[in-house]
């Protein structure tokens, strides 16, 4: 668990949440941002490693195409 591995960070985050000085991020906001970038990929539910791999492939392809022109 996070609180066992990083007790100080967990306690600090818990205090911020109690003070309501930090907004808790909404995952639906992130989903909407991803859908705006690539609607097809936003429909897929994959783990973070697969998503990162896919993003790097796309960025690499875009960079290669840009440099070839």
C-alpha positions in Angstrom: 0.0 0.0 0.0 1.1 3.5 -0.7 0.8 4.7 2.9 3.2 1.9 4.0 5.8 2.6 1.3 5.6 6.4 1.4 4.2 7.3 4.8 5.4 11.0 4.7 4.0 11.6 1.3 0.7 9.9 2.1 0.3 11.9 5.3 1.1 15.2 3.5 -1.5 14.4 0.8 -4.0 13.5 3.4 -3.5 16.8 5.2 -3.9 18.7 1.9 -7.1 16.8 1.2 -8.4 17.6 4.7 -7.6 21.3 4.3 -9.3 21.3 0.9 -6.5 23.4 -0.4 -5.8 21.0 -3.2 -8.4 19.9 -5.8 -8.7 16.2 -6.2 -8.3 15.4 -9.9 -11.3 14.0 -11.8 -10.5 11.0 -14.0 -13.3 12.0 -16.4 -11.5 15.3 -17.0 -8.4 13.4 -18.1 -10.5 11.1 -20.2 -12.0 14.1 -22.0 -8.6 15.5 -22.7 -7.4 12.2 -24.1 -10.5 11.9 -26.3 -9.7 15.4 -27.8 -6.2 14.2 -28.7 -7.1 10.9 -30.2 -10.7 9.7 -30.1 -9.9 6.2 -31.3 -7.2 5.6 -28.6 -9.4 7.1 -25.9 -11.9 4.2 -26.4 -9.2 1.6 -25.6 -8.6 0.6 -22.1 -5.0 -0.6 -21.8 -2.4 -0.6 -19.1 0.0 2.3 -18.7 3.0 0.5 -20.3 1.0 -0.4 -23.4 -0.4 3.2 -23.7 3.1 4.7 -23.3 4.5 2.4 -25.9 1.7 3.4 -28.3 2.2 7.1 -27.6 6.0 6.8 -28.2 5.4 5.0 -31.5 3.0 7.8 -32.7 5.3 10.6 -31.6 8.3 8.8 -33.2 6.4 8.4 -36.5 5.4 12.1 -36.5 9.0 13.2 -35.8 10.3 11.0 -38.6 7.7 12.2 -41.1 8.4 15.8 -40.1 12.2 15.4 -40.6 11.7 13.6 -44.0 9.7 16.4 -45.5 
